[in-house]
Amino acid sequence: MVEDVPLIEGRRSRPDRQSADVVTGSRRRVGESLWLEPSIAALLVVLTAVLNREEHSVGLWAAELLTCAGAALSYRRPVLGALVVAGGLSSWFLMPGVWPGASGLAFVVNIFAAARKGLAWRVPLAIGLTVLAYLVLVERSVQQPGDRPGPAALIISLAALAWLGGAVWQRGALLLEHERARAALEQAELRLSLARDLHDTVAQTLSRAAIGANLALTEPELPAGARTELERIAAECRSSAHDLRQLLAGLRSQGMPAGRMMAVTTAETLRDDLEEQAALLREAGFTVEVDVAVSSVSAARARTLAAVSREAMNNMRKHARPGGHCRIRIHDEGDDVVARFQNPRSRSSGSTEGMGLTGIRERLALLGGSSRTVQDGETWELIVRLPHGVN
């Protein structure tokens, strides 16, 4: 069995911090692109200036700029951005006989931002802004009712394309984030596996060689030259074993899958790790319920449960219905620790088992644990059972 090497909390280098962010999911999500919506809004301002430079008064420019400012805020401050765009569009009702410029299309930026951010209330936002844009750009601006179907179809098509573009962006970003986290986790596991193998082979061999040399030194009739050589061999073996264990300690600390130097070793640190992962789910638009009710758990089992939870929550981000309610519960049940991960399935979720579930089973098997999945209608649940044991 590999001994636990204590890790000391301290300052980390920039590469270590970046690799840890990839494993746990950085606070800034992959593909976030905070300047995308402001750039589109700036482009709308330029188009307005080019197309309407001789027709706009100060009041008209104020309405145009207000609407574009709401579009620029649509990702960073979605509620404020939607309200500002709605105010900018509504202001055109106070200016009869005047038609909006390119800023009248700013509402599609808010729809795109809400879809790519995965907001839970993106549907009412998209419907509300589309209806308001129709009233301003079609009902108010097109005098003949027979001429309205074309512009109305254009407004609806633009809104639908913005929604589709945002949804595709969000899906791609989540998949990329999931794959990068998986790759970083596999790299961390490779470091840990390498550390275990080196400890169980090279370090143990060096220790046995040192012990053998010390035993040979107990021979009373040992020649002086041989005694000196054996003392040198024993000292070098001890020194090499010590140096190797120091290197393995560093290798294992770099392989820790947590975003902090302190390892997950107790029920409390396990709870903290789950809360960090749950925060990432909430940022992705899900509602999350976390309940950790275990009295105590061994270090090996705490780390295993943390890794299993991380994989389960990555799968939730990838396969759960956007904006759904996810539940994570870990509790004692007799001689076992039982973890349940429940989420609503999306219609696009397949029924085949991926590598994530296979990895979970293999990880649990090392400690005598097991896992199974339950599908009840649109609800999917992963149930993990792990004996308390002594390791």
PEGIKA-V773474 format. One record per backbone hydrogen bond with DSSP energy under -1.0 kcal/mol. CO is the residue of the C=O (numbers start at 0). NH is the residue of the N-H. E is the energy in kcal/mol with one decimal. If there is no record, write none. Layout:
BEGIN
co={CO,CO}
nh={NH,NH}
e={E,E}
END
This chain:
BEGIN
co={12,13,14,15,16,17,18,19,20,28,32,34,35,36,37,38,39,40,41,42,43,44,45,46,47,51,56,57,58,59,60,61,62,63,64,65,66,67,68,70,72,76,77,78,79,80,81,82,83,84,85,86,88,89,90,91,94,100,101,102,104,105,105,106,107,108,109,110,111,112,113,118,120,121,122,123,124,125,126,127,128,129,130,131,132,133,133,134,137,143,144,147,148,149,150,151,152,153,154,155,156,157,158,159,160,161,162,163,164,165,166,167,168,169,170,171,172,173,174,175,176,177,178,179,180,181,182,183,184,185,186,187,188,189,190,191,192,193,194,195,196,197,198,200,201,202,203,204,205,206,207,208,209,210,211,212,214,215,218,222,223,224,225,226,227,228,229,230,231,232,233,234,235,236,237,238,239,240,241,242,243,244,245,246,247,248,249,250,265,266,267,268,269,270,271,272,273,274,275,276,277,278,279,280,281,286,288,290,292,297,298,299,300,301,302,303,304,305,306,307,308,309,310,311,312,313,314,315,318,320,323,325,326,327,328,329,330,332,334,335,336,337,338,339,340,341,342,343,345,353,354,355,356,357,358,359,360,363,363,364,369,371,373,375,377,378,379,380,381,382,383,384,385}
nh={16,17,18,19,20,21,22,23,24,31,35,38,39,40,41,42,43,44,45,46,47,48,49,50,51,55,60,61,62,63,64,65,66,67,68,69,70,71,72,73,76,80,81,82,83,84,85,86,87,88,89,90,91,92,93,94,97,103,104,105,107,108,109,110,111,112,113,114,115,116,118,121,124,125,126,127,128,129,130,131,132,133,134,135,136,137,138,139,141,146,147,151,152,153,154,155,156,157,158,159,160,161,162,163,164,165,166,167,168,169,170,171,172,173,174,175,176,177,178,179,180,181,182,183,184,185,186,187,188,189,190,191,192,193,194,195,196,197,198,199,200,202,203,204,205,206,207,208,209,210,211,212,213,214,215,216,217,218,221,226,227,228,229,230,231,232,233,234,235,236,237,238,239,240,241,242,243,244,245,246,247,248,249,250,251,252,253,254,269,270,271,272,273,274,275,276,277,278,279,280,281,282,283,285,284,325,327,329,331,301,302,303,304,305,306,307,308,309,310,311,312,313,314,315,316,317,318,319,345,323,286,288,341,290,339,292,337,335,387,332,385,330,383,328,381,326,379,320,348,357,358,359,360,361,362,363,364,366,368,367,384,382,380,378,344,375,342,373,340,371,338,369,336}
e={-2.0,-2.4,-2.7,-2.3,-1.9,-1.8,-1.9,-2.3,-1.7,-1.4,-1.6,-1.5,-2.0,-2.7,-2.3,-2.0,-2.0,-1.9,-2.2,-2.4,-2.4,-2.3,-2.2,-2.8,-2.3,-1.3,-2.4,-2.1,-1.8,-2.4,-3.0,-2.2,-2.1,-2.3,-2.3,-1.8,-1.7,-2.2,-1.4,-1.2,-2.7,-3.2,-2.3,-2.2,-2.5,-2.4,-2.5,-2.4,-2.7,-2.8,-2.5,-1.6,-1.4,-1.8,-1.2,-1.3,-1.4,-1.9,-1.8,-2.2,-1.5,-1.3,-1.0,-1.8,-2.5,-2.6,-2.4,-2.1,-2.5,-1.7,-2.0,-1.3,-1.5,-2.4,-2.5,-2.7,-2.4,-2.0,-2.5,-2.3,-2.5,-2.3,-2.3,-2.1,-3.1,-2.2,-2.0,-1.8,-2.8,-1.7,-1.4,-2.6,-2.5,-2.0,-2.5,-2.4,-2.5,-2.6,-2.2,-2.5,-2.7,-2.4,-2.4,-2.7,-2.9,-2.4,-2.5,-2.6,-2.3,-2.6,-2.5,-2.6,-2.6,-2.5,-2.3,-2.5,-2.6,-2.5,-2.5,-2.5,-2.4,-2.5,-2.6,-2.4,-2.5,-2.7,-2.1,-2.3,-2.7,-2.2,-2.0,-2.3,-2.8,-2.6,-2.6,-2.5,-2.6,-2.7,-2.2,-2.7,-1.3,-2.4,-1.1,-2.4,-2.6,-2.1,-2.6,-2.4,-2.2,-2.3,-2.8,-2.3,-2.2,-2.2,-2.2,-1.5,-1.3,-1.5,-1.1,-2.5,-2.4,-2.1,-2.7,-2.4,-2.0,-2.5,-2.9,-2.4,-2.6,-2.5,-2.3,-2.4,-2.9,-2.7,-2.3,-2.7,-2.7,-2.2,-1.9,-2.2,-2.7,-2.1,-1.7,-2.4,-2.7,-2.0,-2.0,-1.1,-2.2,-2.1,-2.1,-2.2,-2.2,-2.1,-1.9,-2.0,-2.7,-2.0,-1.2,-1.5,-2.4,-2.0,-1.2,-2.1,-1.6,-3.2,-3.2,-2.7,-1.2,-2.6,-2.4,-2.0,-2.8,-2.2,-2.3,-2.7,-2.6,-2.1,-2.1,-2.6,-2.6,-1.9,-2.1,-1.6,-2.1,-1.5,-3.2,-2.2,-1.6,-2.2,-2.1,-2.3,-2.9,-2.5,-3.2,-3.5,-3.0,-1.5,-2.5,-2.8,-2.6,-2.6,-3.3,-2.5,-2.7,-2.9,-3.0,-2.8,-1.6,-1.4,-2.7,-2.0,-2.3,-2.3,-2.4,-2.4,-2.3,-1.6,-3.0,-1.4,-2.8,-3.1,-2.4,-1.8,-3.8,-2.5,-2.4,-2.8,-2.6,-2.0,-2.6,-2.5,-3.0}
END
